[in-house]
Every structure is written in structure tokens, then in C-alpha cells.
Amino acid sequence: MALISQSRRLRRTPFSDGVEAAGVKAYTVYNHMLLPTVFRSVQEDYHHLKSAVQIWDVACERQVELRGPDAGKLMQMLTPRDLRGMQAGQCYYVPIVDETGGMLNDPVAVKLAEDRWWISIADSDLLYWVKGIANGWRLDVLVDEPDVSPLAIQGPQAETLMARVFGDSVKDVRFFRFGWFDFQGRSLVIARSGYSKQGGYEIYVEGSDIGMPLWNALMEAGRDLDVHAGCPNLIERIEGGLLSYGNDMTDDNTPHECGLGRFCDTQTAIGCIGRDALLRVAKEGPIQQIRSIAIDGPAVGGCDRWWPVLAGEKRVGWVSSAAWSPDFNTNVAIGMVRMTHWDADTSVHVQTPDGLREATVREKFWL
């Protein structure tokens, strides 16, 4: 496999020195930054994530900051989720849609104050869309990318490790809420969240200069917990049904197609740019939707392109992410399936690079 040539356009992170010292074996490019994908092996990293604790460099989850009197108004224009009841200190998973209702991103919105928000984005240049909306509507708001780099602590021992570095009060942070905690005189946002189903936290490291001191402090505090550097794990995320923007969905898909209809309050989310289009979608219903799929046979490789889902010779969908699950002893997959074949236990075939495989549409994901 060819190597990636690094340059200033492909940015390192405040934690890259620690990642390299930990023996990273592979990266992908995410928001123009390096994102580790493998340390020991995908399967070894998977088993360790489920049993111990890992430190993830997810600085590539860039923040789009909204600051000013119209920050809340702009945030509501971006998403069909009704934000009126959201309080400072809460995090919301929010579909971001365009004027057609197409998905532009599926970030976490962090409400720091009434006039200050962070949008913790998936892989896309969302900053430019948000700037365009703000300027086109002449809103009184500053839109920028701050020097904030998330560091995720994930796994069953995450809470123990975090309490050692930040104190026992970090245990009181509830799911999808955050608090402010001190590290070397710097107040940092810490949320009970993360891109795994194993539990943990995300530390929003404001200021690149403390990236490695924090990394080293966590590594030292977690030695007896078998702490390792880790990264979002392909197998575990598919088992848990955690979608990857750009892989499992694009701007061609609506939130309803992506199984995110519960995050769309189109009747009450007044001001959302894609509201009218989504009202029509909600009324008519989607004709295809994200489903979990079990693929028979020996281990398949990860998808670097869509694999057709077939009923006879007719294409009825595609698989977008797939991996062998050691814990469930099957190939787990995420796919978009047409309504004619999306019911649980429907038998289909998947055209993999290794040939045609029998597969079954499932009612839910594995975790």
C-alpha cells in the first residue's frame, strides 16, 4: 500500500508525538488531519477497548465555534432537532442538513453558554457552510475554528482513569453532559461521550500547548489499568451501529434514511433551513434506510467502496461498512436497504470482493 506524503495541508495534532511513540501502524485523513486507525491490530485493539481503557487522539473532530448574540439562532438554522430546551452544559447529537434535507454532517453540539456553542464535527468542511449561512443571513455571530482538540478516554476503566487525573467529581458528569475541570491551571470541558459503546469521556483540550502534558499524565496514571493508545475501532463501531459520515451516509441521504428521524423535530424546529423538505420526507416516509446486516462465511475485509445488496439479480441496497466480529462470530455490516427488503430476518445476498455471500437483514445492531 502506498504511503501518505505529509505536508502542512495534512495537519499533525497536539498528540501526534504520543501517538507515534505508542507505535501507531496506520492513519486515515479526517478533516485534513491525521487520525490513527490501528495500533497493534484492529482485532487486538478491539479486544483491549472492550476490557481496559484507551486514549484516543481524535483532534480531527474539529470544532466550529459560534459566538455572539445570534449563536443560538444560527445553531437552530443548521439542524432539524429542536434545541429550545437545551441548557448550557448539555451535548446534543444533531443532524446538520442542507436546504434539500440532505445530511451535511452528524456532529455533537456543545452548548457552552447562550451565546457560545461548539459543533464537534465529523469529516467534512462544515465550517464553510456555517460561515455562508451566517453571512448570507447577516447574523450577529462570529464563526471560527478554535484551537480545541478532543482527546477521548474510552473503555470499561475510563472512569477510574479520569478520576485519578481530574478528581472524583468527574464521575458525576452524566451522559451527554459536560463540566469544567482543571488541568495544570487550565479549565477544560470534559463530556461523558465518545465514539464507542464502551463508555468514557471526551476532553476538549483548549490550547495545543497542553496536549502532550495531558497525554503523558493520563498514560502515567493508567499504567496499572493497562492503558494503551487507541482509536475508533471499525469492528466495535459497526457492532454498535455508530455511523460514519462519508462512509455510511452522504448529503444524498436524509436523516430519516439514516435512522435519525428521532432527532428531527420538524414540526417545532422553526428556522431550520431544511425544514420544509424534511416535512415532506416525514409525511411520505423514506424508501430506503440504514440497517444492520449479518454476512455469512469467512471474514471479509473492510469496505473501500459500496458492496451491492441483491435480491435475486435486483439491487436493493448497498453495504457501506463491514468487518469480522470475533465476539459475535460473524461478519457485521452497516448498509442502506430499500423498504421492500429492510424487514428483520430478510434474506439477501451481498456482492463482496471475494464473491457473492448470503446475508440477513437484522432488526437492530449488536451492541
C-alpha positions as CSV (number, residue, x, y, z in Angstrom):
1,M,0.0,0.0,0.0
2,A,1.3,3.5,-0.9
3,L,2.3,5.8,1.9
4,I,0.7,9.2,2.6
5,S,3.1,12.1,1.9
6,Q,2.8,14.6,4.8
7,S,2.7,18.3,4.4
8,R,1.3,21.4,6.1
9,R,-2.0,20.7,4.4
10,L,-2.2,17.4,6.3
11,R,-2.0,18.6,9.8
12,R,-0.5,16.8,12.8
13,T,-2.3,17.1,16.1
14,P,-1.2,18.2,19.6
15,F,-1.0,14.5,20.5
16,S,0.9,13.2,17.4
17,D,4.2,12.7,19.3
18,G,2.4,10.4,21.8
19,V,0.6,8.5,19.1
20,E,3.9,7.9,17.3
21,A,5.7,6.8,20.5
22,A,2.8,4.4,21.1
23,G,3.6,2.6,17.8
24,V,0.7,3.7,15.5
25,K,0.6,1.5,12.4
26,A,-1.9,3.3,10.2
27,Y,-3.7,6.6,9.7
28,T,-6.6,7.9,7.7
29,V,-7.2,11.5,6.8
30,Y,-10.1,13.2,8.6
31,N,-10.8,16.9,8.4
32,H,-7.4,17.4,6.8
33,M,-5.7,15.9,9.9
34,L,-4.1,12.6,10.8
35,L,-6.5,10.1,12.6
36,P,-4.9,6.9,13.8
37,T,-6.7,3.7,12.8
38,V,-4.5,0.8,14.0
39,F,-2.0,0.3,16.8
40,R,-1.4,-3.4,17.4
41,S,-4.1,-4.8,15.0
42,V,-7.7,-4.0,14.5
43,Q,-8.7,-7.1,16.4
44,E,-6.2,-6.7,19.3
45,D,-7.3,-3.1,19.6
46,Y,-10.9,-4.2,19.6
47,H,-10.4,-6.7,22.5
48,H,-8.4,-4.2,24.5
49,L,-11.0,-1.5,24.1
50,K,-13.7,-3.8,25.5
51,S,-11.6,-4.9,28.5
52,A,-9.4,-2.0,29.7
53,V,-9.0,1.7,28.7
54,Q,-7.6,3.6,25.8
55,I,-6.6,7.1,25.0
56,W,-7.7,8.3,21.6
57,D,-6.3,11.2,19.6
58,V,-9.4,12.5,18.0
59,A,-8.2,16.0,17.5
60,C,-9.5,15.7,13.9
61,E,-13.0,16.2,15.4
62,R,-12.6,19.9,14.7
63,Q,-14.8,22.4,16.4
64,V,-16.9,25.0,14.6
65,E,-17.4,27.8,17.2
66,L,-20.5,30.1,17.1
67,R,-20.1,33.1,19.3
68,G,-22.3,36.1,19.6
69,P,-26.0,37.2,20.2
70,D,-27.3,35.1,17.2
71,A,-25.3,31.9,18.0
72,G,-28.4,30.0,19.2
73,K,-30.4,31.2,16.2
74,L,-27.7,30.0,13.8
75,M,-27.4,26.7,15.5
76,Q,-31.2,26.1,15.1
77,M,-31.0,27.0,11.4
78,L,-28.5,24.2,10.9
79,T,-30.4,21.3,12.4
80,P,-34.0,19.9,12.4
81,R,-33.5,18.9,16.1
82,D,-35.5,21.3,18.4
83,L,-32.8,23.0,20.6
84,R,-35.1,25.2,22.6
85,G,-34.9,23.0,25.7
86,M,-31.2,22.6,25.6
87,Q,-29.3,24.0,28.6
88,A,-25.7,25.2,28.9
89,G,-23.7,22.1,30.0
90,Q,-25.5,19.7,27.6
91,C,-24.4,18.0,24.5
92,Y,-26.8,17.0,21.7
93,Y,-26.3,14.7,18.8
94,V,-27.6,16.8,15.9
95,P,-28.1,16.0,12.2
96,I,-27.0,19.0,10.1
97,V,-28.9,19.3,6.8
98,D,-28.9,21.5,3.7
99,E,-31.9,23.1,2.1
100,T,-33.0,19.8,0.5
101,G,-32.8,17.9,3.8
102,G,-29.6,16.2,2.8
103,M,-27.1,15.3,5.6
104,L,-24.1,17.6,5.7
105,N,-22.7,16.2,9.0
106,D,-23.8,14.5,12.2
107,P,-21.9,16.2,14.9
108,V,-22.3,16.7,18.6
109,A,-23.4,20.3,19.6
110,V,-21.9,21.5,22.8
111,K,-23.7,24.4,24.4
112,L,-21.2,26.4,26.4
113,A,-23.5,29.4,27.0
114,E,-26.5,31.0,25.4
115,D,-24.1,32.9,23.1
116,R,-21.4,30.3,22.6
117,W,-21.6,26.9,21.0
118,W,-19.1,24.3,19.7
119,I,-20.1,22.0,16.9
120,S,-17.8,18.9,17.1
121,I,-17.9,17.8,13.5
122,A,-17.5,14.6,11.6
123,D,-15.4,14.6,8.4
124,S,-16.5,17.5,6.2
125,D,-15.7,21.1,5.6
126,L,-18.8,22.2,7.5
127,L,-17.1,25.4,8.6
128,Y,-17.7,27.0,5.2
129,W,-21.4,26.1,5.1
130,V,-21.9,27.6,8.5
131,K,-19.9,30.8,7.6
132,G,-22.0,31.1,4.4
133,I,-25.3,30.8,6.4
134,A,-24.1,33.4,9.0
135,N,-23.0,35.9,6.4
136,G,-25.9,35.3,4.0
137,W,-28.5,35.9,6.7
138,R,-26.4,38.8,8.2
139,L,-26.4,37.2,11.7
140,D,-24.6,38.8,14.6
141,V,-22.3,35.9,15.2
142,L,-18.6,35.0,14.8
143,V,-18.0,31.6,13.2
144,D,-14.5,30.2,13.5
145,E,-12.4,27.1,14.2
146,P,-10.9,27.5,17.7
147,D,-7.7,25.8,19.0
148,V,-9.6,22.9,20.6
149,S,-8.6,19.3,20.1
150,P,-10.6,16.5,21.6
151,L,-8.9,13.6,23.4
152,A,-11.2,10.6,24.1
153,I,-10.8,8.2,27.0
154,Q,-12.8,5.1,26.2
155,G,-13.3,1.6,27.8
156,P,-14.6,0.0,31.0
157,Q,-11.8,1.6,33.1
158,A,-12.2,5.1,31.7
159,E,-14.0,6.5,34.7
160,T,-11.3,5.2,37.1
161,L,-8.5,6.7,35.0
162,M,-10.3,10.1,34.6
163,A,-10.9,10.3,38.4
164,R,-7.1,9.9,39.0
165,V,-6.3,12.8,36.8
166,F,-9.3,15.2,37.3
167,G,-10.7,14.1,40.7
168,D,-13.7,12.1,41.7
169,S,-16.2,14.8,40.7
170,V,-15.6,13.8,37.1
171,K,-17.7,10.7,37.9
172,D,-20.7,12.9,38.4
173,V,-20.8,14.1,34.8
174,R,-23.9,12.5,33.3
175,F,-24.2,11.0,29.8
176,F,-24.1,13.7,27.1
177,R,-23.4,16.4,29.6
178,F,-20.2,18.2,30.4
179,G,-18.4,20.0,33.2
180,W,-15.3,22.2,33.5
181,F,-12.2,20.6,35.1
182,D,-8.7,21.9,35.9
183,F,-5.5,20.6,34.4
184,Q,-2.3,22.5,35.2
185,G,-4.2,25.7,35.7
186,R,-6.3,25.3,32.5
187,S,-10.0,24.9,32.7
188,L,-11.1,22.2,30.2
189,V,-14.5,21.0,29.0
190,I,-15.0,17.3,29.8
191,A,-18.1,15.5,28.4
192,R,-19.4,12.0,29.1
193,S,-19.4,10.9,25.5
194,G,-17.4,9.2,22.8
195,Y,-17.4,7.2,19.6
196,S,-17.7,3.8,21.2
197,K,-20.3,1.8,23.1
198,Q,-17.8,1.0,25.9
199,G,-18.3,4.2,27.9
200,G,-16.0,7.1,28.5
201,Y,-15.2,10.7,28.2
202,E,-14.1,13.3,25.7
203,I,-11.8,16.1,26.8
204,Y,-11.9,19.2,24.8
205,V,-8.3,20.3,25.0
206,E,-8.3,24.1,24.5
207,G,-4.8,25.1,23.7
208,S,-2.3,22.9,21.8
209,D,0.5,23.5,24.3
210,I,-1.0,21.2,27.0
211,G,-1.8,18.4,24.6
212,M,1.3,16.2,25.4
213,P,1.4,17.1,29.1
214,L,-2.2,15.8,29.4
215,W,-1.4,12.7,27.2
216,N,1.6,11.8,29.4
217,A,-0.4,12.4,32.7
218,L,-3.1,10.0,31.6
219,M,-0.6,7.4,30.4
220,E,1.2,7.5,33.7
221,A,-2.0,7.4,35.8
222,G,-3.3,4.4,33.9
223,R,-0.3,2.1,33.9
224,D,-1.8,-0.4,36.3
225,L,-5.1,-0.2,34.3
226,D,-3.4,-1.5,31.2
227,V,-3.9,1.8,29.4
228,H,-3.0,1.9,25.7
229,A,-3.2,4.4,22.9
230,G,-6.2,3.5,20.8
231,C,-8.5,4.8,18.2
232,P,-12.1,4.5,16.9
233,N,-12.4,0.7,16.2
234,L,-14.0,-0.4,13.0
235,I,-15.4,-3.7,14.4
236,E,-16.8,-2.1,17.6
237,R,-18.4,0.8,15.9
238,I,-20.2,-1.4,13.4
239,E,-21.4,-3.7,16.2
240,G,-22.8,-0.6,18.0
241,G,-24.3,1.0,14.9
242,L,-22.2,4.1,15.1
243,L,-22.5,5.7,11.7
244,S,-19.6,7.2,9.8
245,Y,-20.4,10.3,7.8
246,G,-18.9,10.0,4.3
247,N,-19.0,6.2,4.6
248,D,-22.5,5.2,5.7
249,M,-24.2,8.4,4.6
250,T,-23.7,11.5,2.5
251,D,-25.6,14.6,1.5
252,D,-27.7,12.4,-0.8
253,N,-29.3,10.9,2.3
254,T,-31.9,12.5,4.7
255,P,-31.8,11.9,8.5
256,H,-34.8,9.6,8.1
257,E,-32.9,7.4,5.7
258,C,-30.1,7.2,8.2
259,G,-32.3,6.1,11.0
260,L,-32.0,9.5,12.7
261,G,-35.7,10.5,12.4
262,R,-35.9,10.6,16.2
263,F,-33.5,13.6,16.2
264,C,-35.8,15.5,13.8
265,D,-38.4,17.7,15.3
266,T,-39.5,19.2,12.1
267,Q,-42.9,20.4,13.4
268,T,-41.3,22.5,16.1
269,A,-37.7,23.2,14.9
270,I,-38.7,26.5,13.4
271,G,-35.9,28.2,11.5
272,C,-34.1,25.0,10.3
273,I,-33.1,25.6,6.7
274,G,-34.1,22.1,5.5
275,R,-37.4,22.0,7.5
276,D,-39.8,22.2,4.6
277,A,-38.0,19.5,2.7
278,L,-37.9,17.2,5.8
279,L,-41.6,17.8,6.5
280,R,-42.3,16.3,3.1
281,V,-40.0,13.4,3.8
282,A,-41.5,12.7,7.2
283,K,-45.0,12.7,5.6
284,E,-44.1,10.4,2.8
285,G,-41.6,8.2,4.7
286,P,-38.2,7.1,3.4
287,I,-38.0,4.4,0.6
288,Q,-34.6,3.2,2.0
289,Q,-33.0,3.1,5.4
290,I,-29.8,2.2,7.3
291,R,-29.9,-1.4,8.6
292,S,-27.5,-3.8,10.3
293,I,-26.6,-6.8,8.1
294,A,-25.0,-10.1,9.1
295,I,-22.9,-11.5,6.2
296,D,-22.3,-15.3,6.2
297,G,-19.0,-17.0,5.6
298,P,-15.3,-16.3,6.5
299,A,-14.0,-12.9,7.4
300,V,-14.5,-10.1,4.9
301,G,-12.3,-7.1,4.6
302,G,-13.4,-3.5,5.3
303,C,-15.3,-1.7,2.6
304,D,-13.4,0.8,0.5
305,R,-16.4,1.0,-1.9
306,W,-20.1,0.1,-1.7
307,W,-20.9,-3.6,-2.0
308,P,-24.3,-4.2,-3.7
309,V,-27.1,-5.8,-1.7
310,L,-29.1,-8.1,-4.0
311,A,-32.4,-9.9,-4.1
312,G,-32.0,-12.2,-7.0
313,E,-30.4,-10.1,-9.7
314,K,-32.1,-6.9,-8.4
315,R,-30.1,-4.4,-6.4
316,V,-31.9,-3.5,-3.2
317,G,-29.2,-1.6,-1.4
318,W,-25.6,-1.5,-0.6
319,V,-23.2,-2.3,2.3
320,S,-21.0,0.7,3.3
321,S,-19.1,-0.7,6.3
322,A,-18.2,-4.3,7.2
323,A,-15.8,-6.3,9.4
324,W,-15.4,-9.7,11.1
325,S,-16.7,-9.7,14.7
326,P,-14.8,-12.1,17.0
327,D,-17.3,-11.7,19.8
328,F,-20.3,-12.4,17.6
329,N,-18.6,-14.9,15.2
330,T,-20.0,-13.3,12.0
331,N,-19.3,-10.5,9.6
332,V,-21.1,-7.4,10.9
333,A,-22.1,-4.7,8.5
334,I,-24.0,-1.5,8.0
335,G,-26.0,-1.0,4.9
336,M,-28.7,1.1,3.2
337,V,-31.6,-1.2,2.2
338,R,-34.8,-0.5,0.3
339,M,-38.1,-0.7,2.1
340,T,-39.0,-3.9,0.2
341,H,-36.2,-5.8,1.9
342,W,-35.5,-3.9,5.2
343,D,-37.6,-6.1,7.5
344,A,-35.8,-8.1,10.1
345,D,-34.7,-11.6,9.1
346,T,-35.0,-10.8,5.3
347,S,-32.5,-13.0,3.4
348,V,-30.4,-11.1,0.8
349,H,-27.0,-11.5,-0.9
350,V,-24.1,-9.2,-0.7
351,Q,-21.6,-8.9,-3.6
352,T,-18.2,-8.8,-1.7
353,P,-14.8,-8.6,-3.3
354,D,-14.5,-12.3,-2.5
355,G,-17.7,-13.2,-4.3
356,L,-21.4,-13.4,-3.6
357,R,-22.3,-14.0,0.1
358,E,-25.6,-14.9,1.8
359,A,-26.7,-12.3,4.3
360,T,-29.5,-11.4,6.7
361,V,-31.0,-8.0,7.5
362,R,-31.2,-7.6,11.2
363,E,-33.8,-5.8,13.5
364,K,-31.1,-4.0,15.4
365,F,-27.3,-3.7,15.9
366,W,-25.3,-6.0,18.0
367,L,-24.4,-3.7,20.9
